[in-house]
Amino acid sequence: MNIRTLQQKKADLARQARSLLESAGADGLTSEQKTQYESLKAQIVSVNELIEAHESQVEIERSLMASDPVPDFRPTARIEVGPPNSDSDPKGGGSRTTETFWSRSWTPAPAGGSTRG
């Protein structure tokens, strides 16, 4: 459970305890209501201890972050780079367009004139 969930649970228990007290008559709580109220108080104390433990752990981790920018408890990302895809391509990475362009022979125009007829 995270801290917010525990705090919500504590608030719900406190509301239940409040409604139990407000439902008491002029004579006070019955023995059954007293038992329910004491049970709610014990649950609130238990949840409060869990909240304090979580907050303490957050403080410990925060102090680790201040002293070590990459603490051991955090997983680290790993990037692997393989050989270029052109190494496994039979065409050596060439596309049809570049093959056509480079495979054509280019001859310069004859000196002194146009090639048009």
C-alpha positions in Angstrom: 0.0 0.0 0.0 1.2 3.5 -0.7 1.0 6.4 1.7 -2.1 8.0 0.1 -4.1 4.8 0.3 -3.1 4.4 4.0 -4.1 8.0 4.7 -7.5 7.5 3.0 -8.0 4.3 5.1 -7.2 6.3 8.2 -9.6 9.0 7.3 -12.3 6.4 6.6 -11.7 4.9 10.0 -11.8 8.3 11.7 -15.2 9.0 10.0 -16.6 5.7 11.2 -15.4 6.5 14.8 -17.0 10.0 14.6 -20.3 8.6 13.4 -20.3 6.0 16.1 -19.7 8.7 18.7 -22.4 10.9 17.2 -24.9 8.0 17.3 -24.4 7.5 21.0 -27.5 8.4 23.1 -27.7 10.6 26.1 -26.5 7.7 28.3 -23.3 7.4 26.3 -22.0 4.4 24.3 -23.3 1.0 24.8 -20.9 -1.8 25.6 -21.1 -2.9 21.9 -20.5 0.6 20.7 -17.5 0.9 23.1 -16.0 -2.3 21.7 -16.5 -1.0 18.1 -15.0 2.3 19.0 -11.9 0.7 20.7 -11.5 -1.5 17.6 -11.6 1.5 15.3 -9.0 3.3 17.5 -6.7 0.3 17.4 -7.0 0.1 13.6 -6.3 3.9 13.3 -3.1 3.4 15.5 -2.0 0.5 13.3 -2.5 2.4 10.1 -0.8 5.4 11.5 2.3 3.2 12.3 2.3 2.0 8.7 2.1 5.6 7.4 5.1 6.6 9.7 7.1 3.6 8.4 6.4 4.6 4.8 7.4 8.2 5.5 10.5 7.0 7.2 11.5 4.9 4.2 10.8 7.8 1.9 13.2 9.9 4.0 15.9 7.2 3.9 15.6 7.0 0.1 15.6 10.8 -0.2 18.9 10.9 1.8 20.4 8.3 -0.5 19.4 10.4 -3.5 21.2 13.4 -2.1 24.4 11.5 -1.4 24.5 9.3 -4.5 22.9 10.5 -7.8 22.4 6.9 -9.0 21.5 4.8 -5.9 21.8 1.0 -6.0 18.1 0.4 -5.3 17.0 1.9 -8.7 17.1 -0.2 -11.8 19.4 1.2 -14.5 18.5 1.3 -18.2 20.7 -0.6 -20.6 21.1 0.2 -24.2 22.7 -2.2 -26.6 23.8 -1.4 -30.1 24.2 -4.2 -32.6 25.9 -4.2 -36.0 24.4 -1.9 -38.7 21.5 -3.5 -40.7 23.4 -2.9 -43.9 25.9 -5.6 -42.8 23.2 -8.3 -43.1 21.6 -6.8 -46.2 22.7 -8.5 -49.4 22.5 -5.2 -51.3 24.6 -3.5 -48.7 21.9 -1.2 -47.6 21.3 0.2 -51.1 17.8 1.0 -52.2 16.5 0.6 -55.7 16.7 4.3 -56.3 20.3 4.7 -55.4 21.3 1.6 -57.3 19.6 2.8 -60.4 21.2 6.3 -60.0 24.7 5.1 -59.5 24.6 2.2 -62.0 23.9 4.5 -65.0 26.9 5.6 -66.9 27.3 9.3 -67.3 29.1 10.8 -70.2 29.8 14.4 -70.6 28.4 16.3 -73.6 30.8 16.6 -76.5 32.9 19.6 -76.6 31.7 22.5 -78.7 28.1 21.6 -79.2 24.7 20.4 -78.2 23.7 16.8 -78.3 20.3 17.7 -79.7 19.6 17.1 -83.2 
